[in-house]
């Protein structure tokens, strides 16, 4: 299945909905860092401020969040 195109604003809102927070070392620039402490494992996701986010970049974000493709597809389309 093909991943849908999504803006950075939408993706950031979706990650915050599942428990990600702004990283404490947030700086100025063209990327947003979000983190989540999941079962003792710290996950860090870097999202570029782009509209739409390129598919290859979405795949990289999916790997950073440790999600499978099907899980990530449902996450993006929900």
N, CA, C, O and CB atoms as a CASP TS submission, in Angstrom:
PFRMAT TS
TARGET T0000
AUTHOR 0000-0000-0000
METHOD Language model
MODEL 1
PARENT N/A
ATOM      1  N   UNK     1       0.831  -1.184   0.000  1.00  0.00           N
ATOM      2  CA  UNK     1       0.000   0.000   0.000  1.00  0.00           C
ATOM      3  C   UNK     1       0.873   1.245   0.000  1.00  0.00           C
ATOM      4  O   UNK     1       1.940   1.277   0.614  1.00  0.00           O
ATOM      5  CB  UNK     1      -0.944   0.000   1.206  1.00  0.00           C
ATOM      6  N   UNK     2       0.411   2.242  -0.683  1.00  0.00           N
ATOM      7  CA  UNK     2       1.166   3.477  -0.852  1.00  0.00           C
ATOM      8  C   UNK     2       0.897   4.414   0.329  1.00  0.00           C
ATOM      9  O   UNK     2      -0.252   4.617   0.721  1.00  0.00           O
ATOM     10  CB  UNK     2       0.799   4.165  -2.192  1.00  0.00           C
ATOM     11  N   UNK     3       1.955   4.974   0.882  1.00  0.00           N
ATOM     12  CA  UNK     3       1.786   5.920   1.985  1.00  0.00           C
ATOM     13  C   UNK     3       1.195   7.222   1.459  1.00  0.00           C
ATOM     14  O   UNK     3       1.589   7.692   0.392  1.00  0.00           O
ATOM     15  CB  UNK     3       3.136   6.186   2.700  1.00  0.00           C
ATOM     16  N   UNK     4       0.254   7.809   2.197  1.00  0.00           N
ATOM     17  CA  UNK     4      -0.344   9.069   1.751  1.00  0.00           C
ATOM     18  C   UNK     4       0.612  10.240   1.960  1.00  0.00           C
ATOM     19  O   UNK     4       1.501  10.185   2.810  1.00  0.00           O
ATOM     20  CB  UNK     4      -1.660   9.328   2.494  1.00  0.00           C
ATOM     21  N   UNK     5       0.420  11.288   1.184  1.00  0.00           N
ATOM     22  CA  UNK     5       1.208  12.500   1.398  1.00  0.00           C
ATOM     23  C   UNK     5       0.619  13.240   2.594  1.00  0.00           C
ATOM     24  O   UNK     5      -0.599  13.309   2.761  1.00  0.00           O
ATOM     25  CB  UNK     5       1.221  13.412   0.117  1.00  0.00           C
ATOM     26  N   UNK     6       1.490  13.781   3.407  1.00  0.00           N
ATOM     27  CA  UNK     6       1.059  14.449   4.629  1.00  0.00           C
ATOM     28  C   UNK     6       1.982  15.636   4.888  1.00  0.00           C
ATOM     29  O   UNK     6       3.165  15.605   4.550  1.00  0.00           O
ATOM     30  CB  UNK     6       1.061  13.464   5.841  1.00  0.00           C
ATOM     31  N   UNK     7       1.420  16.684   5.492  1.00  0.00           N
ATOM     32  CA  UNK     7       2.223  17.861   5.832  1.00  0.00           C
ATOM     33  C   UNK     7       2.897  17.647   7.186  1.00  0.00           C
ATOM     34  O   UNK     7       2.480  16.796   7.972  1.00  0.00           O
ATOM     35  CB  UNK     7       1.345  19.146   5.855  1.00  0.00           C
ATOM     36  N   UNK     8       3.926  18.419   7.442  1.00  0.00           N
ATOM     37  CA  UNK     8       4.629  18.298   8.721  1.00  0.00           C
ATOM     38  C   UNK     8       3.716  18.687   9.881  1.00  0.00           C
ATOM     39  O   UNK     8       3.778  18.078  10.949  1.00  0.00           O
ATOM     40  CB  UNK     8       5.894  19.176   8.725  1.00  0.00           C
ATOM     41  N   UNK     9       2.878  19.686   9.681  1.00  0.00           N
ATOM     42  CA  UNK     9       1.962  20.128  10.735  1.00  0.00           C
ATOM     43  C   UNK     9       1.031  18.987  11.149  1.00  0.00           C
ATOM     44  O   UNK     9       0.832  18.744  12.339  1.00  0.00           O
ATOM     45  CB  UNK     9       1.138  21.346  10.261  1.00  0.00           C
ATOM     46  N   UNK    10       0.468  18.294  10.170  1.00  0.00           N
ATOM     47  CA  UNK    10      -0.429  17.168  10.442  1.00  0.00           C
ATOM     48  C   UNK    10       0.320  16.033  11.121  1.00  0.00           C
ATOM     49  O   UNK    10      -0.189  15.438  12.072  1.00  0.00           O
ATOM     50  CB  UNK    10      -1.078  16.668   9.145  1.00  0.00           C
ATOM     51  N   UNK    11       1.517  15.725  10.648  1.00  0.00           N
ATOM     52  CA  UNK    11       2.291  14.623  11.210  1.00  0.00           C
ATOM     53  C   UNK    11       2.690  14.905  12.657  1.00  0.00           C
ATOM     54  O   UNK    11       2.652  14.004  13.495  1.00  0.00           O
ATOM     55  CB  UNK    11       3.536  14.367  10.363  1.00  0.00           C
ATOM     56  N   UNK    12       3.067  16.129  12.953  1.00  0.00           N
ATOM     57  CA  UNK    12       3.424  16.502  14.326  1.00  0.00           C
ATOM     58  C   UNK    12       2.220  16.329  15.247  1.00  0.00           C
ATOM     59  O   UNK    12       2.356  15.802  16.351  1.00  0.00           O
ATOM     60  CB  UNK    12       3.937  17.962  14.381  1.00  0.00           C
ATOM     61  N   UNK    13       1.039  16.771  14.799  1.00  0.00           N
ATOM     62  CA  UNK    13      -0.173  16.610  15.611  1.00  0.00           C
ATOM     63  C   UNK    13      -0.469  15.136  15.864  1.00  0.00           C
ATOM     64  O   UNK    13      -0.859  14.771  16.974  1.00  0.00           O
ATOM     65  CB  UNK    13      -1.375  17.277  14.922  1.00  0.00           C
ATOM     66  N   UNK    14      -0.293  14.285  14.859  1.00  0.00           N
ATOM     67  CA  UNK    14      -0.561  12.856  15.014  1.00  0.00           C
ATOM     68  C   UNK    14       0.409  12.215  16.008  1.00  0.00           C
ATOM     69  O   UNK    14      -0.001  11.400  16.833  1.00  0.00           O
ATOM     70  CB  UNK    14      -0.468  12.147  13.656  1.00  0.00           C
ATOM     71  N   UNK    15       1.696  12.579  15.936  1.00  0.00           N
ATOM     72  CA  UNK    15       2.663  12.022  16.877  1.00  0.00           C
ATOM     73  C   UNK    15       2.375  12.492  18.303  1.00  0.00           C
ATOM     74  O   UNK    15       2.519  11.714  19.246  1.00  0.00           O
ATOM     75  CB  UNK    15       4.088  12.413  16.468  1.00  0.00           C
ATOM     76  N   UNK    16       1.979  13.730  18.472  1.00  0.00           N
ATOM     77  CA  UNK    16       1.661  14.223  19.817  1.00  0.00           C
ATOM     78  C   UNK    16       0.429  13.512  20.381  1.00  0.00           C
ATOM     79  O   UNK    16       0.324  13.312  21.592  1.00  0.00           O
ATOM     80  CB  UNK    16       1.428  15.749  19.791  1.00  0.00           C
ATOM     81  N   UNK    17      -0.496  13.134  19.510  1.00  0.00           N
ATOM     82  CA  UNK    17      -1.695  12.423  19.942  1.00  0.00           C
ATOM     83  C   UNK    17      -1.366  11.048  20.522  1.00  0.00           C
ATOM     84  O   UNK    17      -2.111  10.539  21.359  1.00  0.00           O
ATOM     85  CB  UNK    17      -2.661  12.274  18.778  1.00  0.00           C
ATOM     86  N   UNK    18      -0.257  10.439  20.086  1.00  0.00           N
ATOM     87  CA  UNK    18       0.102   9.112  20.601  1.00  0.00           C
ATOM     88  C   UNK    18       1.200   9.181  21.670  1.00  0.00           C
ATOM     89  O   UNK    18       1.840   8.174  21.973  1.00  0.00           O
ATOM     90  CB  UNK    18       0.560   8.215  19.453  1.00  0.00           C
ATOM     91  N   UNK    19       1.412  10.363  22.234  1.00  0.00           N
ATOM     92  CA  UNK    19       2.285  10.472  23.396  1.00  0.00           C
ATOM     93  C   UNK    19       3.653  11.089  23.181  1.00  0.00           C
ATOM     94  O   UNK    19       4.427  11.187  24.133  1.00  0.00           O
ATOM     95  CB  UNK    19       2.472   9.165  23.946  1.00  0.00           C
ATOM     96  N   UNK    20       3.980  11.504  21.980  1.00  0.00           N
ATOM     97  CA  UNK    20       5.265  12.173  21.744  1.00  0.00           C
ATOM     98  C   UNK    20       5.189  13.606  22.260  1.00  0.00           C
ATOM     99  O   UNK    20       4.128  14.230  22.245  1.00  0.00           O
ATOM    100  CB  UNK    20       5.637  12.154  20.228  1.00  0.00           C
ATOM    101  N   UNK    21       6.333  14.117  22.717  1.00  0.00           N
ATOM    102  CA  UNK    21       6.422  15.478  23.241  1.00  0.00           C
ATOM    103  C   UNK    21       7.555  16.210  22.536  1.00  0.00           C
ATOM    104  O   UNK    21       8.429  15.591  21.929  1.00  0.00           O
ATOM    105  CB  UNK    21       6.644  15.474  24.781  1.00  0.00           C
ATOM    106  N   UNK    22       7.525  17.532  22.625  1.00  0.00           N
ATOM    107  CA  UNK    22       8.631  18.317  22.077  1.00  0.00           C
ATOM    108  C   UNK    22       9.907  17.958  22.825  1.00  0.00           C
ATOM    109  O   UNK    22       9.910  17.857  24.052  1.00  0.00           O
ATOM    110  CB  UNK    22       8.341  19.847  22.177  1.00  0.00           C
ATOM    111  N   UNK    23      10.979  17.767  22.088  1.00  0.00           N
ATOM    112  CA  UNK    23      12.262  17.444  22.703  1.00  0.00           C
ATOM    113  C   UNK    23      12.773  18.663  23.472  1.00  0.00           C
ATOM    114  O   UNK    23      12.580  19.795  23.028  1.00  0.00           O
ATOM    115  CB  UNK    23      13.297  16.994  21.629  1.00  0.00           C
ATOM    116  N   UNK    24      13.422  18.445  24.621  1.00  0.00           N
ATOM    117  CA  UNK    24      13.882  19.576  25.438  1.00  0.00           C
ATOM    118  C   UNK    24      14.989  20.399  24.780  1.00  0.00           C
ATOM    119  O   UNK    24      15.228  21.536  25.187  1.00  0.00           O
ATOM    120  CB  UNK    24      14.369  19.070  26.766  1.00  0.00           C
ATOM    121  N   UNK    25      15.667  19.849  23.777  1.00  0.00           N
ATOM    122  CA  UNK    25      16.760  20.564  23.127  1.00  0.00           C
ATOM    123  C   UNK    25      16.309  21.224  21.835  1.00  0.00           C
ATOM    124  O   UNK    25      17.112  21.452  20.930  1.00  0.00           O
ATOM    125  CB  UNK    25      17.913  19.619  22.847  1.00  0.00           C
ATOM    126  N   UNK    26      15.040  21.526  21.756  1.00  0.00           N
ATOM    127  CA  UNK    26      14.464  22.131  20.548  1.00  0.00           C
ATOM    128  C   UNK    26      15.185  23.432  20.215  1.00  0.00           C
ATOM    129  O   UNK    26      15.337  24.305  21.069  1.00  0.00           O
ATOM    130  CB  UNK    26      12.950  22.391  20.732  1.00  0.00           C
ATOM    131  N   UNK    27      15.615  23.549  19.000  1.00  0.00           N
ATOM    132  CA  UNK    27      16.288  24.762  18.559  1.00  0.00           C
ATOM    133  C   UNK    27      15.519  25.416  17.433  1.00  0.00           C
ATOM    134  O   UNK    27      14.432  24.972  17.065  1.00  0.00           O
ATOM    135  CB  UNK    27      17.715  24.458  18.118  1.00  0.00           C
ATOM    136  N   UNK    28      16.083  26.456  16.897  1.00  0.00           N
ATOM    137  CA  UNK    28      15.467  27.107  15.751  1.00  0.00           C
ATOM    138  C   UNK    28      15.887  26.349  14.503  1.00  0.00           C
ATOM    139  O   UNK    28      16.953  25.735  14.467  1.00  0.00           O
ATOM    140  CB  UNK    28      15.872  28.616  15.661  1.00  0.00           C
ATOM    141  N   UNK    29      15.062  26.393  13.504  1.00  0.00           N
ATOM    142  CA  UNK    29      15.454  25.734  12.269  1.00  0.00           C
ATOM    143  C   UNK    29      14.282  25.140  11.527  1.00  0.00           C
ATOM    144  O   UNK    29      13.124  25.444  11.812  1.00  0.00           O
ATOM    145  CB  UNK    29      16.452  24.667  12.554  1.00  0.00           C
ATOM    146  N   UNK    30      14.600  24.292  10.575  1.00  0.00           N
ATOM    147  CA  UNK    30      13.586  23.759   9.683  1.00  0.00           C
ATOM    148  C   UNK    30      13.136  22.355  10.059  1.00  0.00           C
ATOM    149  O   UNK    30      12.491  21.684   9.255  1.00  0.00           O
ATOM    150  CB  UNK    30      14.101  23.759   8.283  1.00  0.00           C
ATOM    151  N   UNK    31      13.465  21.893  11.275  1.00  0.00           N
ATOM    152  CA  UNK    31      13.053  20.571  11.726  1.00  0.00           C
ATOM    153  C   UNK    31      12.466  20.659  13.134  1.00  0.00           C
ATOM    154  O   UNK    31      12.787  21.564  13.906  1.00  0.00           O
ATOM    155  CB  UNK    31      14.245  19.589  11.695  1.00  0.00           C
ATOM    156  N   UNK    32      11.599  19.697  13.446  1.00  0.00           N
ATOM    157  CA  UNK    32      11.008  19.593  14.780  1.00  0.00           C
ATOM    158  C   UNK    32      11.427  18.247  15.357  1.00  0.00           C
ATOM    159  O   UNK    32      11.318  17.221  14.687  1.00  0.00           O
ATOM    160  CB  UNK    32       9.434  19.738  14.737  1.00  0.00           C
ATOM    161  N   UNK    33      11.903  18.249  16.593  1.00  0.00           N
ATOM    162  CA  UNK    33      12.307  17.021  17.269  1.00  0.00           C
ATOM    163  C   UNK    33      11.246  16.662  18.300  1.00  0.00           C
ATOM    164  O   UNK    33      10.870  17.489  19.132  1.00  0.00           O
ATOM    165  CB  UNK    33      13.708  17.178  17.939  1.00  0.00           C
ATOM    166  N   UNK    34      10.763  15.416  18.241  1.00  0.00           N
ATOM    167  CA  UNK    34       9.785  14.905  19.196  1.00  0.00           C
ATOM    168  C   UNK    34      10.363  13.653  19.841  1.00  0.00           C
ATOM    169  O   UNK    34      11.093  12.901  19.195  1.00  0.00           O
ATOM    170  CB  UNK    34       8.411  14.602  18.504  1.00  0.00           C
ATOM    171  N   UNK    35      10.041  13.424  21.120  1.00  0.00           N
ATOM    172  CA  UNK    35      10.531  12.218  21.768  1.00  0.00           C
ATOM    173  C   UNK    35       9.423  11.565  22.573  1.00  0.00           C
ATOM    174  O   UNK    35       8.422  12.189  22.924  1.00  0.00           O
ATOM    175  CB  UNK    35      11.726  12.535  22.666  1.00  0.00           C
ATOM    176  N   UNK    36       9.639  10.271  22.855  1.00  0.00           N
ATOM    177  CA  UNK    36       8.694   9.490  23.647  1.00  0.00           C
ATOM    178  C   UNK    36       9.500   8.451  24.407  1.00  0.00           C
ATOM    179  O   UNK    36      10.408   7.832  23.854  1.00  0.00           O
ATOM    180  CB  UNK    36       7.589   8.817  22.747  1.00  0.00           C
ATOM    181  N   UNK    37       9.165   8.264  25.675  1.00  0.00           N
ATOM    182  CA  UNK    37       9.797   7.232  26.486  1.00  0.00           C
ATOM    183  C   UNK    37       8.842   6.042  26.501  1.00  0.00           C
ATOM    184  O   UNK    37       7.870   6.028  27.256  1.00  0.00           O
ATOM    185  CB  UNK    37      10.118   7.746  27.952  1.00  0.00           C
ATOM    186  N   UNK    38       9.122   5.046  25.664  1.00  0.00           N
ATOM    187  CA  UNK    38       8.228   3.896  25.513  1.00  0.00           C
ATOM    188  C   UNK    38       8.868   2.649  26.114  1.00  0.00           C
ATOM    189  O   UNK    38       9.852   2.136  25.582  1.00  0.00           O
ATOM    190  CB  UNK    38       7.886   3.661  24.025  1.00  0.00           C
ATOM    191  N   UNK    39       8.313   2.166  27.213  1.00  0.00           N
ATOM    192  CA  UNK    39       8.792   0.936  27.851  1.00  0.00           C
ATOM    193  C   UNK    39      10.289   0.978  28.140  1.00  0.00           C
ATOM    194  O   UNK    39      10.996  -0.006  27.921  1.00  0.00           O
ATOM    195  CB  UNK    39       8.477  -0.262  26.973  1.00  0.00           C
ATOM    196  N   UNK    40      10.766   2.109  28.626  1.00  0.00           N
ATOM    197  CA  UNK    40      12.174   2.246  28.954  1.00  0.00           C
ATOM    198  C   UNK    40      13.065   2.559  27.767  1.00  0.00           C
ATOM    199  O   UNK    40      14.267   2.772  27.931  1.00  0.00           O
ATOM    200  CB  UNK    40      12.646   1.010  29.595  1.00  0.00           C
ATOM    201  N   UNK    41      12.488   2.590  26.575  1.00  0.00           N
ATOM    202  CA  UNK    41      13.238   2.919  25.366  1.00  0.00           C
ATOM    203  C   UNK    41      12.873   4.322  24.930  1.00  0.00           C
ATOM    204  O   UNK    41      11.695   4.637  24.760  1.00  0.00           O
ATOM    205  CB  UNK    41      12.957   1.899  24.232  1.00  0.00           C
ATOM    206  N   UNK    42      13.869   5.164  24.749  1.00  0.00           N
ATOM    207  CA  UNK    42      13.593   6.533  24.309  1.00  0.00           C
ATOM    208  C   UNK    42      13.589   6.581  22.790  1.00  0.00           C
ATOM    209  O   UNK    42      14.552   6.170  22.141  1.00  0.00           O
ATOM    210  CB  UNK    42      14.638   7.529  24.886  1.00  0.00           C
ATOM    211  N   UNK    43      12.498   7.086  22.232  1.00  0.00           N
ATOM    212  CA  UNK    43      12.368   7.222  20.787  1.00  0.00           C
ATOM    213  C   UNK    43      12.451   8.695  20.424  1.00  0.00           C
ATOM    214  O   UNK    43      11.781   9.526  21.036  1.00  0.00           O
ATOM    215  CB  UNK    43      11.038   6.600  20.279  1.00  0.00           C
ATOM    216  N   UNK    44      13.258   9.017  19.445  1.00  0.00           N
ATOM    217  CA  UNK    44      13.412  10.382  18.964  1.00  0.00           C
ATOM    218  C   UNK    44      13.052  10.413  17.486  1.00  0.00           C
ATOM    219  O   UNK    44      13.590   9.645  16.687  1.00  0.00           O
ATOM    220  CB  UNK    44      14.862  10.906  19.201  1.00  0.00           C
ATOM    221  N   UNK    45      12.139  11.306  17.132  1.00  0.00           N
ATOM    222  CA  UNK    45      11.689  11.450  15.750  1.00  0.00           C
ATOM    223  C   UNK    45      11.980  12.878  15.310  1.00  0.00           C
ATOM    224  O   UNK    45      11.605  13.833  15.991  1.00  0.00           O
ATOM    225  CB  UNK    45      10.162  11.109  15.602  1.00  0.00           C
ATOM    226  N   UNK    46      12.647  13.021  14.175  1.00  0.00           N
ATOM    227  CA  UNK    46      12.955  14.333  13.610  1.00  0.00           C
ATOM    228  C   UNK    46      12.062  14.534  12.394  1.00  0.00           C
ATOM    229  O   UNK    46      12.094  13.734  11.459  1.00  0.00           O
ATOM    230  CB  UNK    46      14.476  14.457  13.228  1.00  0.00           C
ATOM    231  N   UNK    47      11.262  15.602  12.401  1.00  0.00           N
ATOM    232  CA  UNK    47      10.316  15.874  11.320  1.00  0.00           C
ATOM    233  C   UNK    47      10.680  17.201  10.663  1.00  0.00           C
ATOM    234  O   UNK    47      10.734  18.232  11.333  1.00  0.00           O
ATOM    235  CB  UNK    47       8.850  15.901  11.850  1.00  0.00           C
ATOM    236  N   UNK    48      10.929  17.180   9.354  1.00  0.00           N
ATOM    237  CA  UNK    48      11.223  18.439   8.656  1.00  0.00           C
ATOM    238  C   UNK    48       9.944  19.240   8.453  1.00  0.00           C
ATOM    239  O   UNK    48       8.870  18.669   8.267  1.00  0.00           O
ATOM    240  CB  UNK    48      11.903  18.166   7.294  1.00  0.00           C
ATOM    241  N   UNK    49      10.063  20.557   8.489  1.00  0.00           N
ATOM    242  CA  UNK    49       8.901  21.421   8.254  1.00  0.00           C
ATOM    243  C   UNK    49       8.736  21.584   6.750  1.00  0.00           C
ATOM    244  O   UNK    49       9.285  22.507   6.150  1.00  0.00           O
ATOM    245  CB  UNK    49       9.064  22.820   8.961  1.00  0.00           C
ATOM    246  N   UNK    50       7.966  20.665   6.144  1.00  0.00           N
ATOM    247  CA  UNK    50       7.739  20.681   4.699  1.00  0.00           C
ATOM    248  C   UNK    50       6.297  20.296   4.418  1.00  0.00           C
ATOM    249  O   UNK    50       5.649  19.634   5.229  1.00  0.00           O
ATOM    250  CB  UNK    50       8.718  19.720   3.965  1.00  0.00           C
ATOM    251  N   UNK    51       5.809  20.711   3.279  1.00  0.00           N
ATOM    252  CA  UNK    51       4.448  20.366   2.879  1.00  0.00           C
ATOM    253  C   UNK    51       4.421  20.091   1.385  1.00  0.00           C
ATOM    254  O   UNK    51       4.567  21.020   0.590  1.00  0.00           O
ATOM    255  CB  UNK    51       3.454  21.496   3.246  1.00  0.00           C
ATOM    256  N   UNK    52       4.241  18.862   0.992  1.00  0.00           N
ATOM    257  CA  UNK    52       4.165  17.633   1.783  1.00  0.00           C
ATOM    258  C   UNK    52       5.563  17.083   2.092  1.00  0.00           C
ATOM    259  O   UNK    52       6.556  17.476   1.479  1.00  0.00           O
ATOM    260  CB  UNK    52       3.334  16.573   1.040  1.00  0.00           C
ATOM    261  N   UNK    53       5.607  16.174   3.050  1.00  0.00           N
ATOM    262  CA  UNK    53       6.859  15.505   3.389  1.00  0.00           C
ATOM    263  C   UNK    53       7.106  14.430   2.327  1.00  0.00           C
ATOM    264  O   UNK    53       6.210  13.632   2.051  1.00  0.00           O
ATOM    265  CB  UNK    53       6.810  14.882   4.844  1.00  0.00           C
ATOM    266  N   UNK    54       8.298  14.388   1.725  1.00  0.00           N
ATOM    267  CA  UNK    54       8.593  13.372   0.706  1.00  0.00           C
ATOM    268  C   UNK    54       8.450  11.946   1.259  1.00  0.00           C
ATOM    269  O   UNK    54       8.674  11.707   2.445  1.00  0.00           O
ATOM    270  CB  UNK    54      10.011  13.575   0.158  1.00  0.00           C
ATOM    271  N   UNK    55       8.078  11.015   0.390  1.00  0.00           N
ATOM    272  CA  UNK    55       7.835   9.632   0.798  1.00  0.00           C
ATOM    273  C   UNK    55       9.082   9.008   1.435  1.00  0.00           C
ATOM    274  O   UNK    55       8.968   8.304   2.439  1.00  0.00           O
ATOM    275  CB  UNK    55       7.389   8.798  -0.408  1.00  0.00           C
ATOM    276  N   UNK    56      10.250   9.250   0.877  1.00  0.00           N
ATOM    277  CA  UNK    56      11.481   8.705   1.456  1.00  0.00           C
ATOM    278  C   UNK    56      11.722   9.211   2.868  1.00  0.00           C
ATOM    279  O   UNK    56      12.210   8.472   3.723  1.00  0.00           O
ATOM    280  CB  UNK    56      12.670   9.053   0.582  1.00  0.00           C
ATOM    281  N   UNK    57      11.382  10.459   3.111  1.00  0.00           N
ATOM    282  CA  UNK    57      11.516  11.039   4.450  1.00  0.00           C
ATOM    283  C   UNK    57      10.497  10.415   5.396  1.00  0.00           C
ATOM    284  O   UNK    57      10.807  10.166   6.561  1.00  0.00           O
ATOM    285  CB  UNK    57      11.336  12.575   4.405  1.00  0.00           C
ATOM    286  N   UNK    58       9.280  10.159   4.905  1.00  0.00           N
ATOM    287  CA  UNK    58       8.271   9.477   5.727  1.00  0.00           C
ATOM    288  C   UNK    58       8.759   8.088   6.134  1.00  0.00           C
ATOM    289  O   UNK    58       8.539   7.657   7.266  1.00  0.00           O
ATOM    290  CB  UNK    58       6.931   9.368   4.963  1.00  0.00           C
ATOM    291  N   UNK    59       9.420   7.391   5.213  1.00  0.00           N
ATOM    292  CA  UNK    59       9.954   6.062   5.530  1.00  0.00           C
ATOM    293  C   UNK    59      11.023   6.159   6.626  1.00  0.00           C
ATOM    294  O   UNK    59      11.091   5.298   7.503  1.00  0.00           O
ATOM    295  CB  UNK    59      10.546   5.398   4.259  1.00  0.00           C
ATOM    296  N   UNK    60      11.846   7.192   6.575  1.00  0.00           N
ATOM    297  CA  UNK    60      12.864   7.397   7.598  1.00  0.00           C
ATOM    298  C   UNK    60      12.219   7.690   8.955  1.00  0.00           C
ATOM    299  O   UNK    60      12.663   7.177   9.982  1.00  0.00           O
ATOM    300  CB  UNK    60      13.804   8.545   7.195  1.00  0.00           C
ATOM    301  N   UNK    61      11.178   8.510   8.951  1.00  0.00           N
ATOM    302  CA  UNK    61      10.456   8.827  10.188  1.00  0.00           C
ATOM    303  C   UNK    61       9.815   7.564  10.751  1.00  0.00           C
ATOM    304  O   UNK    61       9.806   7.356  11.964  1.00  0.00           O
ATOM    305  CB  UNK    61       9.377   9.915   9.935  1.00  0.00           C
ATOM    306  N   UNK    62       9.277   6.720   9.868  1.00  0.00           N
ATOM    307  CA  UNK    62       8.670   5.450  10.280  1.00  0.00           C
ATOM    308  C   UNK    62       9.704   4.586  11.006  1.00  0.00           C
ATOM    309  O   UNK    62       9.393   3.980  12.031  1.00  0.00           O
ATOM    310  CB  UNK    62       8.096   4.692   9.052  1.00  0.00           C
ATOM    311  N   UNK    63      10.925   4.526  10.481  1.00  0.00           N
ATOM    312  CA  UNK    63      11.978   3.733  11.117  1.00  0.00           C
ATOM    313  C   UNK    63      12.391   4.333  12.458  1.00  0.00           C
ATOM    314  O   UNK    63      12.647   3.599  13.412  1.00  0.00           O
ATOM    315  CB  UNK    63      13.194   3.627  10.194  1.00  0.00           C
ATOM    316  N   UNK    64      12.457   5.665  12.536  1.00  0.00           N
ATOM    317  CA  UNK    64      12.815   6.324  13.794  1.00  0.00           C
ATOM    318  C   UNK    64      11.784   6.018  14.875  1.00  0.00           C
ATOM    319  O   UNK    64      12.132   5.865  16.046  1.00  0.00           O
ATOM    320  CB  UNK    64      12.936   7.845  13.592  1.00  0.00           C
ATOM    321  N   UNK    65      10.507   5.927  14.477  1.00  0.00           N
ATOM    322  CA  UNK    65       9.422   5.653  15.425  1.00  0.00           C
ATOM    323  C   UNK    65       9.260   4.160  15.691  1.00  0.00           C
ATOM    324  O   UNK    65       8.424   3.754  16.498  1.00  0.00           O
ATOM    325  CB  UNK    65       8.113   6.226  14.902  1.00  0.00           C
ATOM    326  N   UNK    66      10.070   3.340  15.001  1.00  0.00           N
ATOM    327  CA  UNK    66      10.026   1.881  15.139  1.00  0.00           C
ATOM    328  C   UNK    66       8.631   1.324  14.865  1.00  0.00           C
ATOM    329  O   UNK    66       8.100   0.526  15.637  1.00  0.00           O
ATOM    330  CB  UNK    66      10.478   1.472  16.539  1.00  0.00           C
ATOM    331  N   UNK    67       8.055   1.759  13.758  1.00  0.00           N
ATOM    332  CA  UNK    67       6.746   1.274  13.325  1.00  0.00           C
ATOM    333  C   UNK    67       6.916   0.439  12.066  1.00  0.00           C
ATOM    334  O   UNK    67       7.802   0.693  11.250  1.00  0.00           O
ATOM    335  CB  UNK    67       5.765   2.454  13.074  1.00  0.00           C
ATOM    336  N   UNK    68       6.059  -0.556  11.920  1.00  0.00           N
ATOM    337  CA  UNK    68       5.997  -1.327  10.681  1.00  0.00           C
ATOM    338  C   UNK    68       5.230  -0.510   9.651  1.00  0.00           C
ATOM    339  O   UNK    68       4.504   0.418  10.006  1.00  0.00           O
ATOM    340  CB  UNK    68       5.324  -2.722  10.907  1.00  0.00           C
ATOM    341  N   UNK    69       5.389  -0.852   8.384  1.00  0.00           N
ATOM    342  CA  UNK    69       4.748  -0.084   7.308  1.00  0.00           C
ATOM    343  C   UNK    69       3.223  -0.076   7.446  1.00  0.00           C
ATOM    344  O   UNK    69       2.600   0.975   7.296  1.00  0.00           O
ATOM    345  CB  UNK    69       5.141  -0.660   5.943  1.00  0.00           C
ATOM    346  N   UNK    70       2.617  -1.232   7.729  1.00  0.00           N
ATOM    347  CA  UNK    70       1.159  -1.301   7.877  1.00  0.00           C
ATOM    348  C   UNK    70       0.686  -0.448   9.053  1.00  0.00           C
ATOM    349  O   UNK    70      -0.311   0.268   8.955  1.00  0.00           O
ATOM    350  CB  UNK    70       0.707  -2.760   8.068  1.00  0.00           C
ATOM    351  N   UNK    71       1.412  -0.536  10.159  1.00  0.00           N
ATOM    352  CA  UNK    71       1.083   0.248  11.352  1.00  0.00           C
ATOM    353  C   UNK    71       1.206   1.748  11.062  1.00  0.00           C
ATOM    354  O   UNK    71       0.363   2.540  11.484  1.00  0.00           O
ATOM    355  CB  UNK    71       2.007  -0.148  12.530  1.00  0.00           C
ATOM    356  N   UNK    72       2.260   2.126  10.339  1.00  0.00           N
ATOM    357  CA  UNK    72       2.486   3.531  10.006  1.00  0.00           C
ATOM    358  C   UNK    72       1.404   4.037   9.050  1.00  0.00           C
ATOM    359  O   UNK    72       0.953   5.176   9.171  1.00  0.00           O
ATOM    360  CB  UNK    72       3.883   3.719   9.381  1.00  0.00           C
ATOM    361  N   UNK    73       0.988   3.197   8.103  1.00  0.00           N
ATOM    362  CA  UNK    73      -0.079   3.566   7.173  1.00  0.00           C
ATOM    363  C   UNK    73      -1.373   3.856   7.942  1.00  0.00           C
ATOM    364  O   UNK    73      -2.031   4.867   7.697  1.00  0.00           O
ATOM    365  CB  UNK    73      -0.308   2.439   6.130  1.00  0.00           C
ATOM    366  N   UNK    74      -1.732   2.969   8.871  1.00  0.00           N
ATOM    367  CA  UNK    74      -2.941   3.186   9.682  1.00  0.00           C
ATOM    368  C   UNK    74      -2.810   4.439  10.539  1.00  0.00           C
ATOM    369  O   UNK    74      -3.779   5.176  10.720  1.00  0.00           O
ATOM    370  CB  UNK    74      -3.215   1.966  10.578  1.00  0.00           C
ATOM    371  N   UNK    75      -1.619   4.680  11.064  1.00  0.00           N
ATOM    372  CA  UNK    75      -1.352   5.873  11.861  1.00  0.00           C
ATOM    373  C   UNK    75      -1.571   7.134  11.025  1.00  0.00           C
ATOM    374  O   UNK    75      -2.172   8.096  11.503  1.00  0.00           O
ATOM    375  CB  UNK    75       0.086   5.842  12.416  1.00  0.00           C
ATOM    376  N   UNK    76      -1.088   7.135   9.777  1.00  0.00           N
ATOM    377  CA  UNK    76      -1.223   8.308   8.912  1.00  0.00           C
ATOM    378  C   UNK    76      -2.653   8.528   8.434  1.00  0.00           C
ATOM    379  O   UNK    76      -3.070   9.670   8.237  1.00  0.00           O
ATOM    380  CB  UNK    76      -0.311   8.172   7.720  1.00  0.00           C
ATOM    381  N   UNK    77      -3.399   7.459   8.248  1.00  0.00           N
ATOM    382  CA  UNK    77      -4.748   7.585   7.688  1.00  0.00           C
ATOM    383  C   UNK    77      -5.831   7.680   8.750  1.00  0.00           C
ATOM    384  O   UNK    77      -6.999   7.868   8.409  1.00  0.00           O
ATOM    385  CB  UNK    77      -5.037   6.416   6.792  1.00  0.00           C
ATOM    386  N   UNK    78      -5.486   7.559  10.009  1.00  0.00           N
ATOM    387  CA  UNK    78      -6.515   7.640  11.068  1.00  0.00           C
ATOM    388  C   UNK    78      -6.809   9.073  11.456  1.00  0.00           C
ATOM    389  O   UNK    78      -7.644   9.317  12.327  1.00  0.00           O
ATOM    390  CB  UNK    78      -6.074   6.861  12.306  1.00  0.00           C
TER
END
